[in-house]
Amino acid sequence: MEYRNDYPNLSSGNSSEDERSDQFSDSGNSSEDDSASETVHSSISDSESVADSGSSSSGNQSRPFGDGLVPLFDGDRVHDLIKQRFLSSLGLLGAQASVVAVHRNSYSSLVGQARLRSFQIYLKAVEEKCGGNPNVKYAWFAPSSKDEISKIICHGFGNFEQPQTNGAFGNGVYLAPDDSPLQLVESLNVDEDGLRHLLLCRVILGRPEVVCPGSKQHHPSSEQFDSGIDSIFAPKKYIVWSTHMNTHILPEYVISFRAPNCLKELLKVQEPVKKPTSPWMPFPALIGVLSKFLPPPSIALISKHYKDHRENVITRQQLIQKVRQIAGDKLLASIIKSFRAKQIKTMQTKAMPPAEAGVRWTV
């Protein structure tokens, strides 16, 4: 059933195929100056979701995920774009992985159409709430199995995703930005055909808030916020609360691929060991500066980790990792560079503080 004219489009139904591909290719950018049109129009037109574009050749094809998903084929612009972006985002692993299939959610059932309409209604509501920018992004979701994909397409997100709803950043669905699928690949299970599967979803982030590791949060902390992120700058996790998971996430594509069985070894090789190059910075001074940028709960958690380090509960390296998770590397690098510049201006040569009084950060 074709319904592109029955619902309000998220992007122009008259846009060309080239324009839609360009919009998708830009959707991974997370710069703060994204305009409302860029975020809303970063998605592929709803016309890409109609069944007629693949119906002529998909009727005789097997549908491993049920009737809700239809295959896209080599040569299809969206298929090739998703494939190219996915493999390039895997870094060194991309050369050893191969995309076997890309499927699109057809929203062909009445429930599927209702779910699409619901997403559009909430998008408009968040757009108005956030002053015209609903902050729509594409993001990857890692299903526990092929069967889970069928359940999500048919019934939506639910309690069957236990690893997702009981994670370290609160009770919600965790997704990775569309340019960062690598962090999810290792956790994927291999099916009976030797394939791994990822869901590519459209996500309404609205105004996100930083969520600290160990949080028990399951809804926005206030009406000001709509979703969660693990870092202010360059987040690697989008957290859509359990209260919002079936209104703010729209599953659109499934990518099926093969990857080497020795993923852990390959990923270790891909992670270069960085040597510290920045000066020591007293931790109390760092906390003081961070308090100007982070909310009080985050500062309280950082202070607790620092106290644990002073009491030898955690190592210095564990402390650094925890603070990096909370504050993000970009903010820390900016603070330390500023601190270094002030040191050069205000003092000649100064002895390094003792190890327990500060930390060294890589910038």
GIWOLIN-V281157 format. One record per run of one state. SS is the DSSP state (A for helix, B for strand, O for the rest). FROM is the first residue (numbers start at 1). TO is the last residue. If there is no record, write none. Layout:
# GIWOLIN-V281157
ss,from,to
SS,FROM,TO
SS,FROM,TO
This chain:
# GIWOLIN-V281157
ss,from,to
O,1,16
A,17,25
O,26,35
A,36,40
O,41,45
A,46,49
O,50,51
A,52,58
O,59,68
B,69,72
O,73,76
A,77,89
O,90,90
A,91,96
O,97,97
B,98,105
O,106,109
A,110,129
O,130,135
B,136,141
O,142,145
A,146,155
O,156,161
A,162,165
O,166,166
B,167,167
O,168,168
B,169,170
O,171,171
B,172,177
O,178,181
A,182,185
O,186,195
B,196,204
O,205,207
B,208,210
O,211,214
B,215,215
O,216,226
B,227,229
O,230,237
B,238,241
O,242,248
B,249,258
O,259,262
A,263,270
O,271,279
B,280,282
A,283,290
O,291,295
A,296,310
O,311,315
A,316,327
O,328,328
A,329,346
O,347,354
A,355,357
B,358,360
O,361,363
